[in-house]
């Protein structure tokens, strides 16, 4: 049970210049943690549409992209999405020339070495990528999808990217390959598993993406009971491989669990729930803070790189604001979730979350806590730590959009300094802004801030 410190009643809000009062934080530091998430809590996805034309999978060899991914490790890298149900593996098909050149070059290097000779091919692919992205988005909008053949080299490059960046690959198998009686046809999955096992690729597995939308995207309706049987079939198939007998199997990757999707999920769990290691679904949440608070073990950020508008890294391999926010989260936020609330502001517009600080961060030590706050007000908001923490030093990491585009900006400032990579292999150092004891925390409109309260001596964090 979480015990809040008995300092909360009655509560007087400290006044600021101009008559505005600071909201007062109430932190649960003396009791057990509210919950704990996986060390891989913040993980990534690559959308399978990147392989819509497998030539573009070769972009994953980019040195800068790998450096950006490595900085966010460890975690899971899920390769999936709508296109996963339209990918056909052909072990006998010739790879695209781009994939073949890249893999031959990589074979001449050490396992995770860079391939600068490939840069000319990469530049050509980048010139062609905007047209490919338009094609992918047009197909998604029309909900008309075509099968694409992937080859051994496609899998090689994908696995190399995950493995060399410090991620564990989760691969989504095609669930729309069906026999006459609507049973899953596993022959293509078996060919893919044969190859991955022959290469000793350590992979976890999924089957299909958003089965609640199968009818829309393919005209095939699969109910939850049949899908559960398909997962049992896949589990039996995995058991045939020494490497995959204990491999994790996740599913069913339904859309937001409402209405008929809930019925499909219940039916699936009744039929095949015993063979999966975790239930997966897609939902829009207040991302990291709320997910951790609600006991969700892992959040996979859609997408790291690729087509669309949600990516962390753009087509020029430049990190976008969400990338920097994700990286700060990884560096500052630990796995234990603590109780926090505030008095004097609307908690739907000033959102506060509290974790033990990441103990792997050399700047901090056990007992420190990280507060992170999202200000959705259109004016600056102020927060006051409770009196018993008034003697503590706080490190501020305040993120604000850079430039006139405001919240639409593609670059971001940390404590007033624009975040940019130093070079293609080197990320900038995150420099904190020390706040003296008793400082009021000020968050400008639409900003996001991390505050490490040093020497907080939170019992759950020691």
Backbone torsions as a table, in degrees:
resi	resn	phi	psi	omega
1	UNK	NA	138.0	-179.2
2	UNK	-84.1	123.4	179.0
3	UNK	-105.1	117.2	177.2
4	UNK	-84.1	149.6	-179.2
5	UNK	-66.1	139.8	-171.9
6	UNK	-81.6	52.8	-178.5
7	UNK	-117.7	12.4	-161.7
8	UNK	-95.4	-12.7	-176.0
9	UNK	-127.2	136.6	-18.3
10	UNK	-74.8	164.8	-173.5
11	UNK	-117.4	122.0	176.0
12	UNK	-107.6	126.7	-177.7
13	UNK	-85.1	130.2	-179.8
14	UNK	-66.6	138.0	-179.0
15	UNK	-84.1	146.5	175.7
16	UNK	-115.7	168.8	175.9
17	UNK	-58.3	139.3	179.1
18	UNK	89.1	3.4	175.1
19	UNK	88.6	-14.6	179.1
20	UNK	-70.0	143.7	179.1
21	UNK	-108.6	142.7	178.3
22	UNK	-76.9	139.2	172.6
23	UNK	-72.4	144.2	-177.2
24	UNK	-104.5	128.8	179.5
25	UNK	-80.7	143.7	174.2
26	UNK	-122.4	114.5	-171.9
27	UNK	-114.4	136.3	177.3
28	UNK	-94.4	93.5	-174.4
29	UNK	-106.7	-11.8	-172.8
30	UNK	-98.4	-16.2	-175.6
31	UNK	-100.7	-168.5	175.8
32	UNK	-71.5	160.6	176.8
33	UNK	-65.9	152.6	176.8
34	UNK	-66.9	-29.3	179.6
35	UNK	-177.3	-179.6	177.8
36	UNK	-144.6	136.7	-179.8
37	UNK	-106.8	169.8	179.0
38	UNK	-67.2	148.7	171.9
39	UNK	-59.8	-20.1	177.4
40	UNK	-95.2	21.9	-172.3
41	UNK	-49.4	-48.9	178.2
42	UNK	-94.2	105.9	-179.4
43	UNK	-121.3	178.8	-171.1
44	UNK	-126.4	163.0	171.6
45	UNK	-129.2	152.1	165.2
46	UNK	-117.2	126.9	-179.6
47	UNK	-74.7	136.7	-177.8
48	UNK	-63.1	-13.3	177.3
49	UNK	-64.4	-17.5	175.6
50	UNK	-59.9	-28.4	180.0
51	UNK	-94.2	9.7	177.2
52	UNK	-55.7	-37.6	164.7
53	UNK	-125.0	103.8	-170.1
54	UNK	-57.6	-15.9	177.0
55	UNK	-53.6	-36.5	-172.6
56	UNK	-76.8	-13.9	174.2
57	UNK	-62.1	-26.6	179.2
58	UNK	-62.1	-19.1	177.9
59	UNK	-64.3	-19.0	-179.6
60	UNK	-67.2	-8.4	177.7
61	UNK	-83.5	-6.3	-175.9
62	UNK	-58.1	130.8	-176.5
63	UNK	-59.0	-44.1	-177.5
64	UNK	-66.7	-42.7	179.9
65	UNK	-61.7	-41.4	179.4
66	UNK	-67.2	-37.1	178.1
67	UNK	-64.2	-41.5	179.5
68	UNK	-66.2	-39.4	178.6
69	UNK	-67.8	-45.1	-177.7
70	UNK	-58.1	-36.5	-179.5
71	UNK	-64.1	-24.6	-179.8
72	UNK	-93.6	-1.0	-179.4
73	UNK	-78.9	161.6	2.4
74	UNK	-83.3	168.8	178.4
75	UNK	169.5	-175.1	173.4
76	UNK	-95.9	148.6	170.0
77	UNK	-121.5	107.8	-179.5
78	UNK	-91.5	124.6	173.5
79	UNK	-103.2	106.8	-175.4
80	UNK	-167.4	-160.5	-176.1
81	UNK	114.0	-178.7	-175.6
82	UNK	-51.2	-43.1	-173.7
83	UNK	-68.3	-15.8	-178.7
84	UNK	-60.4	-28.8	-179.6
85	UNK	-86.7	13.0	176.8
86	UNK	-131.3	12.6	177.7
87	UNK	-97.8	127.1	178.5
88	UNK	-115.2	125.2	178.7
89	UNK	-88.4	128.1	176.5
90	UNK	-125.3	105.5	-176.6
91	UNK	-68.2	-14.5	-177.9
92	UNK	-101.7	-6.1	-178.4
93	UNK	-75.8	141.7	174.3
94	UNK	-68.8	137.1	175.0
95	UNK	-69.8	162.6	173.0
96	UNK	-64.5	156.8	-177.2
97	UNK	-61.7	-35.1	-179.5
98	UNK	-64.2	-45.5	179.4
99	UNK	-64.1	-41.3	-176.7
100	UNK	-65.1	-46.4	179.4
101	UNK	-59.6	-46.7	-178.4
102	UNK	-60.8	-46.9	-174.8
103	UNK	-69.0	-34.1	176.1
104	UNK	-66.3	-39.1	177.3
105	UNK	-66.4	-41.3	-178.5
106	UNK	-66.4	-33.0	179.5
107	UNK	-63.2	-24.0	-179.6
108	UNK	-86.9	-10.2	-178.6
109	UNK	-100.6	173.9	168.7
110	UNK	-68.9	165.0	-167.6
111	UNK	-44.5	-49.0	-176.9
112	UNK	-115.9	28.6	-179.4
113	UNK	-71.6	157.7	178.8
114	UNK	-81.5	159.4	-178.4
115	UNK	-126.8	74.0	-177.3
116	UNK	-59.7	-26.1	-179.7
117	UNK	-63.1	-23.0	-176.6
118	UNK	-79.4	-7.3	-171.2
119	UNK	-60.2	-32.5	179.2
120	UNK	-64.9	-41.6	177.5
121	UNK	-66.0	-40.9	179.9
122	UNK	-60.5	-42.8	179.6
123	UNK	-61.5	-40.1	178.4
124	UNK	-64.5	-42.7	178.5
125	UNK	-62.1	-39.0	-179.5
126	UNK	-66.9	-34.1	175.9
127	UNK	-64.6	-36.3	-176.5
128	UNK	-85.4	-16.4	-174.1
129	UNK	-60.3	-43.5	-179.3
130	UNK	-54.8	-39.5	177.8
131	UNK	-66.2	-40.1	178.8
132	UNK	-65.5	-39.7	179.6
133	UNK	-63.7	-40.9	177.1
134	UNK	-59.7	-42.7	179.2
135	UNK	-61.5	-46.4	-179.6
136	UNK	-60.6	-47.2	-177.5
137	UNK	-67.4	-35.9	177.5
138	UNK	-64.3	-42.1	178.0
139	UNK	-64.0	-40.6	179.1
140	UNK	-64.5	-41.2	179.9
141	UNK	-66.7	-38.1	179.7
142	UNK	-80.6	-10.2	-174.5
143	UNK	53.5	36.9	174.9
144	UNK	-118.2	117.6	-173.8
145	UNK	-122.7	146.5	178.6
146	UNK	-116.3	149.2	175.7
147	UNK	-68.5	143.7	177.5
148	UNK	-126.8	139.0	177.9
149	UNK	-91.3	128.6	172.5
150	UNK	-112.9	157.6	-172.1
151	UNK	-124.0	-178.0	177.9
152	UNK	-56.0	-44.1	-178.1
153	UNK	-65.9	-32.7	175.8
154	UNK	-58.2	-47.1	179.4
155	UNK	-66.6	-39.2	179.7
156	UNK	-59.0	-48.0	-175.5
157	UNK	-67.8	-41.6	179.7
158	UNK	-62.7	-47.2	-179.2
159	UNK	-65.8	-40.1	179.0
160	UNK	-60.7	-42.7	179.6
161	UNK	-60.8	-49.1	-179.2
162	UNK	-62.7	-50.8	-173.9
163	UNK	-64.9	-44.3	-177.6
164	UNK	-73.2	-18.6	179.1
165	UNK	-95.1	-1.7	177.4
166	UNK	88.1	22.8	-179.6
167	UNK	-113.4	153.3	174.2
168	UNK	-97.5	122.4	-174.4
169	UNK	-77.9	131.9	168.3
170	UNK	-113.0	119.4	-174.4
171	UNK	-108.5	129.0	178.4
172	UNK	-89.1	117.1	178.4
173	UNK	-84.0	154.3	-178.1
174	UNK	-71.5	117.6	-179.3
175	UNK	-97.6	-5.2	-176.8
176	UNK	-91.5	1.5	174.6
177	UNK	-80.5	109.6	-169.5
178	UNK	-126.1	147.3	172.0
179	UNK	-86.8	176.5	-176.3
180	UNK	-53.6	-40.3	-177.5
181	UNK	-87.0	19.5	180.0
182	UNK	70.2	8.2	172.0
183	UNK	-71.7	149.1	179.4
184	UNK	-67.2	133.0	175.4
185	UNK	-91.7	107.7	-172.1
186	UNK	-91.1	3.7	-172.9
187	UNK	-62.7	-37.6	-179.9
188	UNK	-71.5	-38.4	176.6
189	UNK	-62.1	-38.1	-179.7
190	UNK	-64.4	-40.6	177.6
191	UNK	-62.4	-40.7	-179.9
192	UNK	-67.6	-42.7	178.2
193	UNK	-63.9	-40.4	177.7
194	UNK	-55.0	-46.7	-177.4
195	UNK	-68.2	-46.7	-177.7
196	UNK	-62.6	-39.1	178.0
197	UNK	-66.6	-37.3	180.0
198	UNK	-64.9	-25.0	179.4
199	UNK	-97.3	2.7	-178.2
200	UNK	58.3	38.3	178.5
201	UNK	-79.6	116.2	-180.0
202	UNK	-82.9	103.3	-170.7
203	UNK	-133.3	146.6	166.3
204	UNK	-100.9	166.6	-167.2
205	UNK	-132.9	151.0	168.5
206	UNK	-130.0	165.8	176.1
207	UNK	-132.4	105.8	176.9
208	UNK	82.9	168.6	-179.2
209	UNK	-139.1	126.0	-179.4
210	UNK	47.0	67.5	179.7
211	UNK	-61.2	-20.3	175.9
212	UNK	-66.3	-15.6	-179.3
213	UNK	-108.0	8.1	-177.3
214	UNK	-56.1	-42.7	-176.8
215	UNK	-62.4	-40.6	-179.3
216	UNK	-63.5	-42.6	-171.9
217	UNK	-93.7	-13.4	-177.2
218	UNK	-142.0	-8.0	-177.9
219	UNK	80.6	2.1	179.9
220	UNK	-103.6	131.3	176.1
221	UNK	-107.4	123.3	177.4
222	UNK	-119.5	121.2	179.6
223	UNK	-82.7	170.2	-175.2
224	UNK	-62.5	-35.9	-179.5
225	UNK	-64.1	-46.0	178.9
226	UNK	-64.6	-40.6	179.7
227	UNK	-62.0	-39.8	176.8
228	UNK	-60.3	-41.0	177.7
229	UNK	-65.2	-35.4	178.1
230	UNK	-64.3	-39.4	178.2
231	UNK	-67.4	-37.6	175.6
232	UNK	-61.2	-42.0	177.8
233	UNK	-60.1	-44.7	179.6
234	UNK	-64.7	-41.6	178.8
235	UNK	-60.2	-40.8	177.9
236	UNK	-64.4	-38.3	178.4
237	UNK	-64.2	-44.1	179.0
238	UNK	-62.3	-33.9	-179.4
239	UNK	-66.0	-14.9	178.2
240	UNK	-77.2	-10.6	-176.9
241	UNK	-112.0	126.5	177.9
242	UNK	-54.1	-41.6	-177.4
243	UNK	-66.4	-30.6	-171.7
244	UNK	-111.3	9.0	178.7
245	UNK	-61.4	-32.4	179.9
246	UNK	-113.2	14.6	178.3
247	UNK	-65.4	145.9	178.4
248	UNK	-75.1	144.3	176.6
249	UNK	-126.9	123.7	-176.2
250	UNK	-117.7	152.4	177.2
251	UNK	171.9	178.0	4.1
252	UNK	-98.0	11.7	178.6
253	UNK	58.4	45.1	178.0
254	UNK	-75.2	162.4	173.1
255	UNK	-70.8	-167.9	-177.2
256	UNK	-53.0	125.7	-172.4
257	UNK	-71.2	81.9	176.6
258	UNK	-130.7	156.3	172.7
259	UNK	44.6	-120.2	-174.6
260	UNK	-65.8	-24.4	177.3
261	UNK	-66.4	-37.0	176.5
262	UNK	-63.8	-41.5	179.2
263	UNK	-63.0	-43.1	179.2
264	UNK	-61.6	-42.7	-178.0
265	UNK	-65.2	-44.6	179.2
266	UNK	-61.1	-45.0	-179.5
267	UNK	-64.1	-40.3	178.3
268	UNK	-62.5	-46.8	-177.1
269	UNK	-65.0	-36.0	177.8
270	UNK	-66.2	-38.6	-175.7
271	UNK	-81.8	-47.9	-171.7
272	UNK	-129.1	8.6	-175.1
273	UNK	-58.4	-27.1	-175.4
274	UNK	-70.7	-15.6	-176.6
275	UNK	-99.0	-3.9	-179.6
276	UNK	-99.8	153.4	-178.7
277	UNK	-91.9	-28.2	175.8
278	UNK	-151.9	147.3	174.7
279	UNK	-85.1	134.6	-179.8
280	UNK	-122.0	143.4	174.6
281	UNK	-152.6	165.9	-179.7
282	UNK	-107.6	128.8	179.0
283	UNK	-155.2	144.6	174.6
284	UNK	-87.7	120.7	178.9
285	UNK	-129.0	172.9	171.8
286	UNK	-72.2	45.5	174.3
287	UNK	42.4	-123.4	-162.4
288	UNK	-68.1	-51.1	-175.0
289	UNK	-62.2	-51.2	-177.4
290	UNK	-66.6	-38.9	-180.0
291	UNK	-59.9	-46.5	179.2
292	UNK	-63.3	-41.6	-179.2
293	UNK	-63.0	-35.7	-177.4
294	UNK	-85.6	5.6	173.8
295	UNK	85.3	13.7	175.9
296	UNK	-76.1	128.8	-167.8
297	UNK	-78.5	-36.6	-177.3
298	UNK	-141.5	136.5	172.6
299	UNK	-116.5	125.0	179.1
300	UNK	-103.6	114.9	-174.7
301	UNK	-75.2	122.0	-179.7
302	UNK	-96.2	121.9	-14.5
303	UNK	-119.9	162.6	178.4
304	UNK	-71.3	-48.2	-177.2
305	UNK	-153.4	141.2	177.4
306	UNK	143.6	-161.3	-176.2
307	UNK	-75.2	155.2	174.3
308	UNK	109.4	-163.9	-173.8
309	UNK	-120.6	4.4	-174.8
310	UNK	-106.2	6.9	-172.0
311	UNK	-71.9	158.3	177.5
312	UNK	-87.8	-27.8	-177.8
313	UNK	-127.2	132.4	-174.7
314	UNK	-84.5	-177.4	-173.4
315	UNK	-69.0	-13.1	175.3
316	UNK	-99.4	14.4	-179.5
317	UNK	63.8	30.5	175.7
318	UNK	-97.8	128.5	178.9
319	UNK	-69.2	136.7	-179.8
320	UNK	-96.4	169.1	-175.6
321	UNK	-50.8	-40.5	-179.8
322	UNK	-63.7	-27.7	176.6
323	UNK	-63.8	-48.4	-176.3
324	UNK	-65.6	-39.0	177.4
325	UNK	-61.7	-44.1	179.8
326	UNK	-62.3	-40.5	-178.6
327	UNK	-68.1	-41.8	176.3
328	UNK	-60.8	-42.2	177.9
329	UNK	-57.4	-48.4	-179.4
330	UNK	-58.2	-39.9	-173.9
331	UNK	-78.4	-29.4	-170.3
332	UNK	-108.7	-24.3	-169.4
333	UNK	-104.7	125.1	179.3
334	UNK	-88.5	-172.3	-172.6
335	UNK	-87.8	-20.6	-177.0
336	UNK	-86.7	127.9	-176.6
337	UNK	-96.9	128.6	-177.9
338	UNK	-111.6	162.3	179.3
339	UNK	-78.2	136.7	174.7
340	UNK	-152.6	143.8	172.7
341	UNK	-151.4	176.4	178.3
342	UNK	-143.8	155.4	176.3
343	UNK	-119.4	135.1	176.4
344	UNK	106.0	7.6	176.2
345	UNK	-155.1	157.7	177.4
346	UNK	-74.9	115.6	-175.5
347	UNK	-69.9	-10.9	174.5
348	UNK	-80.7	-21.6	-178.9
349	UNK	-107.0	-19.7	174.6
350	UNK	-125.2	95.0	-168.7
351	UNK	-96.1	126.8	-174.6
352	UNK	-123.0	140.2	179.5
353	UNK	-139.8	151.0	-176.5
354	UNK	-139.4	130.6	175.6
355	UNK	-133.2	161.7	163.4
356	UNK	-61.8	147.5	177.6
357	UNK	-70.1	148.1	178.4
358	UNK	-60.5	116.2	-176.4
359	UNK	-71.9	-11.7	177.4
360	UNK	-81.3	-8.7	178.9
361	UNK	-79.6	117.3	-174.7
362	UNK	-65.0	-15.4	-178.8
363	UNK	-77.5	-19.0	-170.7
364	UNK	-125.3	169.3	-175.9
365	UNK	-136.8	172.2	-179.6
366	UNK	-56.8	139.9	-178.9
367	UNK	99.2	-20.7	175.0
368	UNK	-72.4	151.0	178.1
369	UNK	-128.3	150.9	178.5
370	UNK	-114.6	118.7	174.3
371	UNK	-96.5	131.8	171.7
372	UNK	-128.2	140.6	-166.7
373	UNK	-134.6	136.0	174.6
374	UNK	-115.5	120.3	179.5
375	UNK	-98.7	108.1	178.9
376	UNK	-97.1	2.5	172.9
377	UNK	-71.9	155.5	177.8
378	UNK	-92.0	13.9	173.6
379	UNK	-135.4	163.1	178.8
380	UNK	-61.6	138.7	175.4
381	UNK	-118.3	151.6	-178.7
382	UNK	-122.6	143.0	-179.8
383	UNK	-126.0	140.4	179.2
384	UNK	-117.9	129.7	173.9
385	UNK	-69.9	151.8	177.2
386	UNK	-62.2	158.9	-173.7
387	UNK	-54.7	-38.7	-175.0
388	UNK	-69.6	-7.1	175.1
389	UNK	-111.0	8.9	-173.6
390	UNK	-67.1	-17.0	179.8
391	UNK	-93.5	1.1	-174.1
392	UNK	-88.5	147.0	173.6
393	UNK	-85.2	143.9	-177.1
394	UNK	-127.4	134.4	172.5
395	UNK	-98.6	123.9	-179.7
396	UNK	-98.5	137.0	172.1
397	UNK	-128.7	91.7	-174.0
398	UNK	-101.8	123.3	-179.2
399	UNK	-102.5	127.2	179.0
400	UNK	-135.6	145.1	176.7
401	UNK	-60.4	146.3	178.4
402	UNK	-102.4	132.3	173.9
403	UNK	94.2	-176.5	-172.5
404	UNK	-75.9	-18.4	-176.9
405	UNK	-71.6	-8.1	179.5
406	UNK	54.3	-126.4	-173.5
407	UNK	-68.9	-10.3	176.3
408	UNK	-91.5	0.3	-177.4
409	UNK	-62.1	146.5	177.9
410	UNK	-95.6	5.3	174.1
411	UNK	-134.3	162.4	-170.1
412	UNK	-141.6	151.3	178.6
413	UNK	-108.1	140.2	170.8
414	UNK	-110.4	115.9	-178.0
415	UNK	50.3	38.7	174.8
416	UNK	90.6	-2.7	-179.8
417	UNK	-114.1	129.7	-178.7
418	UNK	-66.2	132.9	178.8
419	UNK	-86.5	122.4	177.3
420	UNK	-144.0	152.3	174.1
421	UNK	-67.6	144.0	178.7
422	UNK	-70.7	-47.1	171.3
423	UNK	-153.0	-172.9	-172.7
424	UNK	-64.7	-15.6	-179.0
425	UNK	-114.7	-6.5	-170.5
426	UNK	-122.9	124.5	176.0
427	UNK	-90.6	156.0	-179.6
428	UNK	-71.6	157.8	172.8
429	UNK	-79.5	140.4	176.7
430	UNK	-87.9	110.2	-176.7
431	UNK	-95.6	121.1	-179.7
432	UNK	-76.2	160.2	171.0
433	UNK	-111.3	109.1	-178.0
434	UNK	-68.7	134.2	175.1
435	UNK	-112.3	134.5	-178.1
436	UNK	-72.0	166.2	178.3
437	UNK	-55.2	138.6	177.7
438	UNK	81.3	1.4	-178.1
439	UNK	-64.6	143.4	171.8
440	UNK	-85.4	137.6	179.3
441	UNK	-89.0	119.2	-178.4
442	UNK	-107.0	125.0	179.3
443	UNK	-117.7	111.0	176.2
444	UNK	-59.2	165.7	179.8
445	UNK	-54.1	137.4	174.3
446	UNK	55.5	37.2	178.6
447	UNK	-109.2	168.1	-179.8
448	UNK	-131.6	128.5	-177.2
449	UNK	-131.9	142.7	171.3
450	UNK	-111.8	134.9	-179.3
451	UNK	-131.3	115.4	177.7
452	UNK	-93.3	116.5	179.0
453	UNK	-92.1	109.1	-173.5
454	UNK	-81.4	143.9	178.2
455	UNK	57.6	35.2	-179.6
456	UNK	-72.2	-19.7	177.9
457	UNK	57.6	40.2	177.2
458	UNK	-66.4	124.3	-175.5
459	UNK	-57.8	-41.8	-176.8
460	UNK	-66.6	-16.3	-173.7
461	UNK	-103.6	7.6	-177.2
462	UNK	-111.8	NA	NA
